[in-house]
Amino acid sequence: MRVMHRAMMVVSSAAVAVVMGAGSGSGVEAPGAGVGQGSEQRPAEADVAHHGHVSLRGGRLAVRLSTGNHGPSDLAGATARIAFSEPLAVGQTLPVGCLWGGNQVVYCQAGALRADGRESEFLLDLRTVGDPAEVSMDIATVWNGGAVDLNPDNDKHHVLVPATGDLYIY
C-alpha cells in the first residue's frame, strides 16, 4: 500500500506540474517567453519519444527504455508509464528514477532532455509472478512538463512479448 501511495504522490505531483505549465517554475521555458509586454506565454513544443527493447524468458522480463526529445524545445524531464499485462513479483528493486505504481506498473522519470539531445536510459530486470507464455507491455508518456508534443505517436507503444527470450524492439 505504501508503494501505491508513493506512486499516487508522483502522479499527483506530475499533474500539479502540468497545471503550472511552462514559465512557472517547471523549468520549461515557452518560446518567446518574456518578450514584449502583455505577450501570452505558450507551452513549449517538444517531441518526447520512447524506444527500446524487451524480452521474456522463464518469468524474467528484461526491458530497456530510452526516452529522448526530438525538439524543438528543451524539457525539464518526462515520465513514462510502463504497464504489464501480468503481475510482477514483489520485493524487486528498480533503478534510480523509477518507482512502482502497483504490481503491474512502473513509472520512470527521465531527467532534463535537450532538444535533439542525449536520451535517458533505464534498464529494468523484472520477475513476473509465475512463468507466463507471453506478456504485453504498454508504454506512454504521462508527464512532459506541460509541453505540446508535436508527434505523440512515438511515445506510445503496445508490445506483445512471447516467452522466447528474443528481443522485441519498440
Residue frames as a rotation matrix with the C-alpha (Angstrom) as fourth column:
MET 1
0.572 0.820 0.000 0.00
0.820 -0.572 0.000 0.00
0.000 0.000 -1.000 0.00
ARG 2
0.371 -0.510 -0.776 2.88
0.214 -0.766 0.606 2.34
-0.904 -0.391 -0.175 0.78
VAL 3
-0.698 -0.631 0.339 4.33
0.437 -0.001 0.900 1.86
-0.567 0.776 0.276 -2.73
MET 4
-0.116 0.751 0.650 0.93
0.959 -0.085 0.270 2.65
0.258 0.655 -0.710 -4.27
HIS 5
0.710 0.369 -0.599 0.72
0.577 -0.793 0.196 5.80
-0.403 -0.485 -0.776 -2.12
ARG 6
-0.179 -0.862 -0.474 4.14
0.168 -0.502 0.848 6.95
-0.969 0.072 0.235 -3.38
ALA 7
-0.704 -0.047 0.709 3.08
0.699 0.135 0.703 6.36
-0.129 0.990 -0.062 -6.98
MET 8
0.375 0.907 0.189 -0.05
0.913 -0.397 0.092 8.42
0.158 0.138 -0.978 -6.42
MET 9
0.500 -0.261 -0.826 2.09
0.319 -0.831 0.456 11.21
-0.805 -0.491 -0.332 -4.97
VAL 10
-0.624 -0.781 0.039 4.33
0.287 -0.182 0.941 11.20
-0.727 0.598 0.337 -8.05
VAL 11
-0.440 0.541 0.717 1.36
0.866 0.045 0.498 11.21
0.237 0.840 -0.488 -10.41
SER 12
0.635 0.683 -0.361 -0.27
0.759 -0.638 0.131 13.97
-0.140 -0.357 -0.924 -8.34
SER 13
0.083 -0.698 -0.712 2.96
0.219 -0.684 0.696 15.96
-0.972 -0.214 0.096 -8.44
ALA 14
-0.787 -0.345 0.511 3.12
0.534 0.033 0.845 15.48
-0.308 0.938 0.158 -12.19
ALA 15
0.081 0.901 0.425 -0.44
0.961 -0.184 0.205 16.73
0.263 0.392 -0.881 -12.52
VAL 16
0.639 0.079 -0.765 0.43
0.456 -0.840 0.294 19.83
-0.619 -0.537 -0.573 -10.50
ALA 17
-0.415 -0.875 -0.248 3.46
0.210 -0.357 0.910 20.44
-0.885 0.326 0.332 -12.74
VAL 18
-0.599 0.261 0.757 1.29
0.796 0.097 0.597 20.17
0.082 0.960 -0.266 -15.83
VAL 19
0.534 0.843 -0.065 -1.23
0.843 -0.525 0.112 22.62
0.060 -0.115 -0.992 -14.40
MET 20
0.316 -0.495 -0.809 1.58
0.292 -0.761 0.580 25.03
-0.903 -0.420 -0.096 -13.53
GLY 21
0.899 0.103 0.426 2.80
0.432 -0.041 -0.901 24.83
-0.076 0.994 -0.081 -17.12
ALA 22
0.084 -0.920 0.383 5.77
0.912 -0.084 -0.402 26.47
0.402 0.383 0.831 -18.75
GLY 23
-0.297 -0.349 0.889 7.40
0.163 -0.936 -0.313 29.50
0.941 0.052 0.335 -17.22
SER 24
0.490 0.505 0.710 6.04
-0.603 -0.392 0.695 28.96
0.629 -0.769 0.112 -13.70
GLY 25
0.108 -0.564 0.819 8.90
-0.951 0.182 0.251 27.18
-0.291 -0.805 -0.516 -12.05
SER 26
0.883 0.272 0.382 8.60
-0.185 0.950 -0.250 23.97
-0.431 0.150 0.890 -14.07
GLY 27
-0.075 -0.988 0.137 11.99
-0.019 0.139 0.990 24.54
-0.997 0.072 -0.029 -15.69
VAL 28
-0.232 0.085 0.969 10.44
0.929 0.316 0.195 24.61
-0.289 0.945 -0.152 -19.15
GLU 29
-0.530 -0.009 -0.848 10.57
-0.030 -0.999 0.029 27.90
-0.848 0.041 0.529 -20.98
ALA 30
0.471 0.762 0.444 7.91
0.553 0.137 -0.822 28.71
-0.687 0.633 -0.356 -23.53
PRO 31
-0.346 -0.563 0.750 9.07
0.936 -0.264 0.234 30.02
0.066 0.783 0.618 -26.91
GLY 32
-0.251 0.193 0.949 9.03
0.320 -0.908 0.270 33.81
0.914 0.371 0.166 -26.77
ALA 33
0.490 0.449 -0.747 8.51
0.833 0.010 0.552 33.87
0.255 -0.894 -0.369 -23.01
GLY 34
0.176 -0.367 -0.913 9.12
0.671 -0.635 0.384 37.31
-0.721 -0.680 0.134 -21.57
VAL 35
-0.786 -0.425 0.449 9.20
0.616 -0.471 0.632 39.01
-0.056 0.773 0.632 -24.98
GLY 36
-0.607 0.541 0.583 7.18
0.010 -0.728 0.685 42.21
0.795 0.422 0.437 -25.05
GLN 37
-0.874 0.370 0.316 4.64
-0.423 -0.257 -0.869 43.49
-0.241 -0.893 0.381 -22.59
GLY 38
-0.015 0.989 0.150 1.41
-0.776 0.083 -0.625 41.55
-0.630 -0.125 0.766 -22.23
SER 39
-0.270 -0.078 -0.960 2.51
-0.819 0.543 0.186 38.72
0.507 0.836 -0.210 -24.53
GLU 40
0.723 0.587 0.364 0.85
-0.689 0.649 0.323 35.41
-0.047 -0.485 0.873 -23.74
GLN 41
-0.439 -0.842 0.315 3.06
-0.805 0.524 0.280 32.55
-0.400 -0.130 -0.907 -22.73
ARG 42
0.538 0.524 -0.660 2.62
-0.757 0.645 -0.105 29.45
0.371 0.556 0.744 -24.85
PRO 43
0.741 -0.297 0.603 3.63
-0.201 0.758 0.621 25.98
-0.641 -0.581 0.502 -23.76
ALA 44
-0.318 -0.916 -0.246 6.93
-0.711 0.058 0.701 24.69
-0.627 0.398 -0.669 -25.06
GLU 45
0.766 0.455 -0.454 6.82
-0.643 0.559 -0.524 22.42
0.015 0.693 0.721 -28.10
ALA 46
-0.362 -0.872 0.330 8.70
-0.843 0.457 0.284 19.14
-0.398 -0.176 -0.900 -27.94
ASP 47
0.450 0.445 -0.774 8.59
-0.712 0.702 -0.010 15.58
0.539 0.556 0.633 -29.17
VAL 48
-0.120 -0.411 0.904 9.13
-0.863 0.493 0.110 13.01
-0.491 -0.767 -0.414 -26.43
ALA 49
0.391 0.190 -0.900 9.89
-0.704 0.692 -0.160 9.55
0.593 0.696 0.405 -27.81
HIS 50
0.228 -0.284 0.931 10.34
-0.727 0.587 0.357 6.18
-0.648 -0.758 -0.073 -26.11
HIS 51
0.505 -0.148 -0.850 12.28
-0.640 0.596 -0.484 3.38
0.579 0.789 0.206 -27.76
GLY 52
-0.220 -0.657 0.721 13.99
-0.932 0.360 0.043 0.23
-0.288 -0.662 -0.692 -26.62
HIS 53
-0.243 0.158 -0.957 13.51
-0.468 0.845 0.258 -3.49
0.850 0.510 -0.131 -26.42
VAL 54
0.074 0.336 0.939 12.06
-0.965 0.262 -0.018 -6.15
-0.251 -0.905 0.344 -24.16
SER 55
-0.369 -0.128 -0.921 12.50
-0.448 0.892 0.056 -9.90
0.814 0.433 -0.387 -23.79
LEU 56
0.307 0.525 0.794 10.83
-0.947 0.251 0.200 -12.58
-0.094 -0.813 0.574 -21.67
ARG 57
-0.006 -0.287 -0.958 12.20
-0.311 0.911 -0.271 -15.97
0.950 0.296 -0.095 -20.72
GLY 58
-0.347 -0.137 -0.928 11.49
0.621 0.708 -0.336 -18.13
0.703 -0.692 -0.161 -17.68
GLY 59
0.555 0.690 -0.466 9.40
0.812 -0.326 0.485 -15.43
0.182 -0.647 -0.741 -15.99
ARG 60
-0.136 -0.667 -0.733 12.15
0.616 -0.636 0.465 -12.80
-0.776 -0.388 0.497 -16.35
LEU 61
0.806 0.389 0.446 11.47
0.592 -0.562 -0.579 -9.57
0.026 0.730 -0.683 -18.21
ALA 62
-0.318 -0.888 -0.333 14.44
0.744 -0.452 0.492 -7.55
-0.587 -0.092 0.804 -19.43
VAL 63
0.699 0.636 0.327 13.34
0.713 -0.584 -0.389 -4.05
-0.056 0.505 -0.862 -20.50
ARG 64
-0.606 -0.780 -0.156 15.46
0.731 -0.623 0.276 -1.30
-0.313 0.054 0.948 -21.99
LEU 65
0.591 0.803 0.078 13.64
0.795 -0.564 -0.225 2.05
-0.137 0.194 -0.971 -22.05
SER 66
-0.673 -0.740 -0.008 15.25
0.716 -0.653 0.247 5.04
-0.188 0.160 0.969 -23.78
THR 67
0.543 0.819 -0.183 13.47
0.760 -0.573 -0.307 8.38
-0.356 0.028 -0.934 -23.58
GLY 68
-0.636 -0.761 0.128 14.53
0.732 -0.543 0.413 11.22
-0.245 0.356 0.902 -25.84
ASN 69
0.321 0.667 -0.672 13.33
0.297 -0.745 -0.598 14.57
-0.899 -0.008 -0.437 -27.09
HIS 70
-0.155 -0.325 0.933 13.30
0.975 0.100 0.197 15.36
-0.158 0.940 0.302 -30.81
GLY 71
-0.886 -0.344 -0.311 12.68
0.350 -0.936 0.038 19.06
-0.304 -0.075 0.950 -30.08
PRO 72
0.286 -0.682 0.673 12.34
0.404 -0.552 -0.730 21.85
0.869 0.481 0.117 -30.87
SER 73
0.401 -0.110 0.910 12.38
-0.669 -0.714 0.208 22.90
0.627 -0.692 -0.359 -27.17
ASP 74
-0.735 -0.624 -0.266 14.39
-0.168 0.546 -0.821 21.53
0.657 -0.558 -0.506 -24.26
LEU 75
0.464 0.881 -0.093 12.41
-0.150 0.181 0.972 19.82
0.873 -0.437 0.216 -21.50
ALA 76
0.007 -0.392 0.920 12.98
-0.980 -0.183 -0.071 19.68
0.197 -0.902 -0.385 -17.75
GLY 77
-0.849 -0.274 0.452 12.12
-0.373 0.916 -0.146 15.97
-0.375 -0.293 -0.880 -17.94
ALA 78
-0.089 0.840 -0.535 9.47
-0.841 0.224 0.493 13.41
0.534 0.493 0.687 -18.84
THR 79
-0.498 0.016 0.867 7.83
-0.641 0.666 -0.381 10.48
-0.584 -0.746 -0.321 -17.08
ALA 80
-0.453 0.301 -0.839 6.95
-0.632 0.556 0.540 7.21
0.630 0.774 -0.062 -18.79
ARG 81
0.091 0.550 0.830 4.39
-0.849 0.478 -0.224 4.70
-0.520 -0.685 0.511 -17.54
ILE 82
-0.632 -0.272 -0.726 5.12
-0.607 0.756 0.245 1.04
0.483 0.595 -0.643 -18.32
ALA 83
0.081 0.757 0.648 2.15
-0.912 0.319 -0.259 -1.25
-0.402 -0.570 0.716 -17.70
PHE 84
-0.868 -0.416 -0.272 2.39
-0.483 0.836 0.261 -5.04
0.119 0.358 -0.926 -17.91
SER 85
0.008 0.925 -0.380 -0.44
-0.682 0.283 0.674 -7.49
0.731 0.254 0.634 -18.55
GLU 86
0.372 0.034 -0.927 0.87
0.433 0.878 0.206 -9.87
0.821 -0.478 0.312 -15.88
PRO 87
0.975 -0.031 0.218 1.61
-0.205 -0.493 0.846 -9.14
0.081 -0.870 -0.487 -12.22
LEU 88
0.162 -0.985 -0.060 5.24
-0.243 0.019 -0.970 -8.69
0.956 0.172 -0.236 -11.24
ALA 89
0.201 -0.162 -0.966 6.86
0.778 0.626 0.056 -10.29
0.595 -0.763 0.252 -8.20
VAL 90
0.948 0.162 0.274 7.02
-0.041 -0.791 0.611 -8.15
0.315 -0.591 -0.743 -5.06
GLY 91
0.743 -0.662 -0.102 10.27
0.159 0.027 0.987 -7.04
-0.650 -0.749 0.126 -3.45
GLN 92
0.322 -0.636 0.701 12.11
0.945 0.169 -0.281 -6.17
0.061 0.753 0.656 -6.66
THR 93
-0.022 -0.447 -0.894 14.47
0.389 -0.828 0.405 -3.22
-0.921 -0.339 0.192 -6.83
LEU 94
0.781 0.297 0.549 14.03
0.622 -0.304 -0.721 -0.65
-0.048 0.905 -0.422 -9.58
PRO 95
-0.268 -0.905 0.330 16.73
0.895 -0.361 -0.264 1.64
0.358 0.225 0.906 -10.98
VAL 96
-0.510 0.013 -0.860 17.06
0.471 -0.833 -0.292 5.18
-0.720 -0.554 0.419 -9.63
GLY 97
-0.841 0.274 -0.466 14.41
-0.495 -0.735 0.463 7.33
-0.216 0.620 0.754 -11.31
CYS 98
-0.430 0.720 -0.544 11.79
-0.224 0.499 0.837 4.54
0.874 0.482 -0.053 -11.39
LEU 99
-0.796 0.243 0.554 9.09
-0.546 0.108 -0.831 3.59
-0.262 -0.964 0.046 -8.90
TRP 100
-0.848 0.525 0.077 6.25
0.530 0.835 0.149 1.14
0.014 0.167 -0.986 -8.56
GLY 101
-0.682 0.730 0.053 2.69
-0.718 -0.681 0.144 2.15
0.141 0.060 0.988 -9.42
GLY 102
0.536 0.771 0.343 1.18
-0.802 0.593 -0.079 -1.18
-0.264 -0.233 0.936 -8.32
ASN 103
0.075 -0.544 0.836 2.13
-0.175 0.818 0.548 -4.77
-0.982 -0.187 -0.034 -9.08
GLN 104
0.292 0.043 0.955 1.83
0.838 0.469 -0.277 -4.28
-0.460 0.882 0.102 -12.87
VAL 105
0.850 0.068 0.522 3.00
0.351 -0.812 -0.466 -0.69
0.393 0.579 -0.714 -13.40
VAL 106
0.017 -0.884 -0.468 6.38
0.902 -0.188 0.388 1.04
-0.431 -0.429 0.794 -13.27
TYR 107
0.981 0.180 0.069 6.98
0.193 -0.908 -0.372 4.79
-0.004 0.378 -0.926 -13.70
CYS 108
0.048 -0.998 -0.032 10.38
0.955 0.037 0.296 6.03
-0.294 -0.045 0.955 -14.89
GLN 109
0.909 0.261 -0.326 11.28
0.218 -0.962 -0.163 9.73
-0.356 0.077 -0.931 -14.86
ALA 110
0.210 -0.824 0.527 13.93
0.915 -0.024 -0.402 10.96
0.344 0.567 0.749 -17.28
GLY 111
-0.103 -0.349 -0.932 15.93
0.640 -0.741 0.206 13.99
-0.762 -0.575 0.299 -16.27
ALA 112
0.183 0.121 -0.975 16.43
-0.403 -0.896 -0.187 17.08
-0.897 0.428 -0.115 -18.41
LEU 113
0.126 -0.051 0.991 16.02
0.776 0.627 -0.066 16.32
-0.618 0.777 0.119 -22.12
ARG 114
-0.455 -0.347 -0.820 17.67
-0.225 -0.846 0.483 18.69
-0.861 0.405 0.307 -24.57
ALA 115
0.694 0.626 -0.355 16.07
-0.457 0.002 -0.890 19.17
-0.556 0.780 0.287 -27.96
ASP 116
0.818 -0.349 -0.457 17.70
-0.252 0.496 -0.831 16.55
0.517 0.795 0.318 -30.20
GLY 117
0.032 -0.839 0.543 19.95
-0.967 -0.163 -0.195 15.74
0.252 -0.519 -0.817 -27.26
ARG 118
-0.825 -0.466 -0.319 21.11
-0.351 0.865 -0.358 12.62
0.443 -0.184 -0.878 -25.48
GLU 119
0.201 0.927 -0.316 18.49
-0.289 0.364 0.885 10.14
0.936 -0.087 0.342 -24.34
SER 120
-0.206 -0.123 0.971 17.83
-0.974 0.123 -0.191 8.98
-0.096 -0.985 -0.145 -20.82
GLU 121
-0.129 0.103 -0.986 18.02
-0.458 0.876 0.152 5.21
0.880 0.471 -0.066 -20.42
PHE 122
0.050 0.207 0.977 16.62
-0.960 0.279 -0.010 2.74
-0.274 -0.938 0.212 -17.90
LEU 123
-0.486 -0.190 -0.853 17.40
-0.431 0.901 0.045 -0.97
0.760 0.390 -0.520 -17.70
LEU 124
0.113 0.638 0.762 14.76
-0.991 0.129 0.039 -2.98
-0.073 -0.759 0.647 -15.86
ASP 125
-0.720 -0.271 -0.640 15.33
-0.286 0.955 -0.082 -6.58
0.633 0.124 -0.764 -14.79
LEU 126
-0.242 0.783 0.573 11.93
-0.970 -0.175 -0.171 -7.80
-0.033 -0.597 0.801 -13.58
ARG 127
-0.999 0.045 -0.024 10.42
0.046 0.998 -0.031 -11.10
0.022 -0.032 -0.999 -12.50
THR 128
-0.264 0.964 -0.035 6.81
-0.633 -0.146 0.760 -11.99
0.728 0.224 0.648 -13.22
VAL 129
-0.172 0.340 0.924 4.58
-0.793 0.509 -0.335 -13.94
-0.585 -0.790 0.182 -10.87
GLY 130
0.552 0.315 0.772 4.84
0.076 0.903 -0.422 -17.43
-0.830 0.291 0.475 -12.33
ASP 131
-0.641 -0.761 0.102 6.10
0.067 0.077 0.995 -18.23
-0.765 0.645 0.002 -15.82
PRO 132
0.377 0.890 -0.256 3.66
-0.206 -0.189 -0.960 -16.75
-0.903 0.415 0.111 -18.38
ALA 133
0.160 -0.224 0.961 3.76
0.842 0.539 -0.014 -17.80
-0.515 0.812 0.275 -22.06
GLU 134
-0.285 -0.239 0.928 3.58
0.719 -0.694 0.042 -14.12
0.634 0.679 0.370 -23.02
VAL 135
-0.110 0.232 -0.966 3.28
0.739 -0.632 -0.236 -10.65
-0.665 -0.740 -0.102 -21.54
SER 136
0.281 0.137 0.950 2.05
0.770 -0.622 -0.138 -7.47
0.572 0.771 -0.281 -23.16
MET 137
-0.318 -0.503 -0.804 3.59
0.823 -0.567 0.030 -4.14
-0.471 -0.652 0.594 -22.27
ASP 138
0.572 0.505 0.646 2.14
0.721 -0.685 -0.104 -0.66
0.390 0.526 -0.756 -22.78
ILE 139
-0.423 -0.756 -0.500 4.41
0.850 -0.522 0.070 2.40
-0.314 -0.396 0.863 -22.66
ALA 140
0.406 0.545 0.734 3.19
0.716 -0.689 0.116 6.00
0.568 0.478 -0.670 -22.66
THR 141
-0.775 -0.560 0.295 4.30
0.304 -0.738 -0.603 9.45
0.555 -0.377 0.742 -21.55
VAL 142
0.190 0.853 -0.486 2.30
0.932 -0.001 0.362 10.61
0.308 -0.521 -0.796 -18.53
TRP 143
0.769 0.008 -0.639 4.18
0.294 -0.893 0.342 13.89
-0.568 -0.451 -0.689 -17.93
ASN 144
0.131 -0.749 0.650 6.36
0.971 -0.035 -0.236 16.12
0.200 0.662 0.723 -20.12
GLY 145
-0.680 -0.439 -0.587 6.40
0.622 -0.769 -0.145 19.41
-0.388 -0.464 0.796 -18.23
GLY 146
0.178 0.855 -0.488 3.27
0.256 -0.519 -0.816 20.66
-0.950 0.020 -0.311 -19.96
ALA 147
-0.686 -0.503 -0.526 4.88
-0.373 -0.377 0.848 20.78
-0.624 0.778 0.071 -23.41
VAL 148
0.563 0.764 -0.315 2.86
-0.652 0.176 -0.738 20.34
-0.508 0.621 0.597 -26.56
ASP 149
-0.240 -0.634 0.735 4.03
0.018 0.755 0.656 17.07
-0.971 0.171 -0.170 -28.13
LEU 150
-0.173 0.088 -0.981 4.44
-0.875 -0.471 0.113 17.51
-0.452 0.878 0.158 -31.88
ASN 151
-0.198 0.067 -0.978 4.36
-0.657 0.731 0.183 13.76
0.727 0.679 -0.100 -32.54
PRO 152
0.016 0.227 0.974 2.54
-0.978 0.208 -0.032 11.86
-0.210 -0.951 0.225 -29.76
ASP 153
0.832 0.375 -0.408 2.56
-0.487 0.847 -0.215 8.58
0.264 0.377 0.888 -31.70
ASN 154
0.181 -0.846 -0.501 6.22
-0.060 0.499 -0.864 7.82
0.982 0.187 0.040 -30.90
ASP 155
-0.702 -0.410 0.581 5.73
-0.602 -0.093 -0.793 7.95
0.380 -0.907 -0.182 -27.14
LYS 156
0.194 0.763 0.617 3.01
-0.842 0.453 -0.295 5.28
-0.504 -0.462 0.730 -27.01
HIS 157
-0.504 -0.390 -0.770 3.76
-0.727 0.673 0.136 1.62
0.465 0.629 -0.623 -27.67
HIS 158
0.563 0.563 0.606 1.99
-0.737 0.673 0.060 -1.70
-0.374 -0.480 0.793 -27.20
VAL 159
-0.303 -0.771 -0.560 4.38
-0.877 0.456 -0.153 -4.66
0.373 0.445 -0.814 -27.33
LEU 160
0.877 0.473 0.085 3.45
-0.476 0.835 0.276 -8.35
0.060 -0.283 0.957 -27.21
VAL 161
-0.125 -0.988 0.090 6.35
-0.973 0.104 -0.208 -10.32
0.196 -0.113 -0.974 -25.72
PRO 162
0.802 0.326 -0.500 6.24
-0.279 0.945 0.169 -14.11
0.528 0.004 0.849 -26.17
ALA 163
0.671 -0.532 0.516 8.41
-0.534 0.137 0.835 -16.08
-0.515 -0.835 -0.192 -23.72
THR 164
0.938 -0.343 0.047 11.03
0.259 0.604 -0.754 -16.94
0.230 0.719 0.655 -26.36
GLY 165
0.328 -0.850 -0.412 13.94
0.624 -0.133 0.770 -14.94
-0.710 -0.509 0.487 -24.95
ASP 166
-0.164 -0.331 0.929 14.04
0.950 -0.306 0.059 -12.95
0.265 0.893 0.365 -28.21
LEU 167
-0.734 -0.098 -0.673 14.34
0.322 -0.921 -0.218 -9.15
-0.598 -0.377 0.707 -28.18
TYR 168
0.148 0.808 0.570 11.22
0.986 -0.163 -0.026 -7.33
0.072 0.566 -0.821 -29.26
ILE 169
-0.809 -0.579 -0.101 12.07
0.575 -0.816 0.066 -3.80
-0.121 -0.004 0.993 -30.36
TYR 170
0.378 0.926 0.002 9.71
0.915 -0.373 -0.154 -0.86
-0.142 0.060 -0.988 -29.99
